[in-house]
Amino acid sequence: MYSSGYANRSTTFSSSAGKSARSSAAYMTTGLISEVLYREDQPMMTQLLLLPLLQQLGQQSRWQLWLTPQQKLSREWVQSAGLPLTKVMQVSQMDPCHTVESMVRALRTGNYSVVIGWFTEELTETEQYRLAEAAEEGNALGFIMRPVRMNAHGNGHLSGLKIHSNLYH
């Protein structure tokens, strides 16, 4: 998982033990954009990382928006993942060239706790900056989902999980 250089704005969750997920999610104070690099042959790793956060955010009164290129979320998967079926919206078969603009608009509205967009290519600095500004303005999270490219010689990423943080670098 990769957090953008523009992701200095972090979410604040209560660290007190015993507080419910609902009250923790209610303490989100600023927006954040994060890039999640994943291996298409290991979808469980991404689900293990993101589902707990999405479940917490599902306790908010706001929606979750999924901008997917081809796949349609299955109603059964949403329910079995513990996500609120009544708060998950999806726009599928979206042309990738419109995904950034759609994410910016959705993040800016403040109607969504999280907006998730799938991309095949890296975003430009300008696109990342626009998304970060929109997330801050709408007090929302944005996830840029992008598959890891493996090269033909096997020298690609080994783990499928790549964590970068401007807190440590």
Buried (B, 14 or more C-beta within 10 A) or exposed (E): BBBBBBBEBBBEBEEEEEEEBEBBBBEBEBBBBBBBBBBEEEEEBBBEBBEEBBBBBBBBEBBBBBBBBEEEBEEEEBEEBEBBEEBBBBBEEBEEEEBBEBBBEBBBBBBBBBBBBBBEEEBEEEBBBBBBBBBBBBBBBBBBBBBBEBEEEEEEBEEBBEEBEEEEE
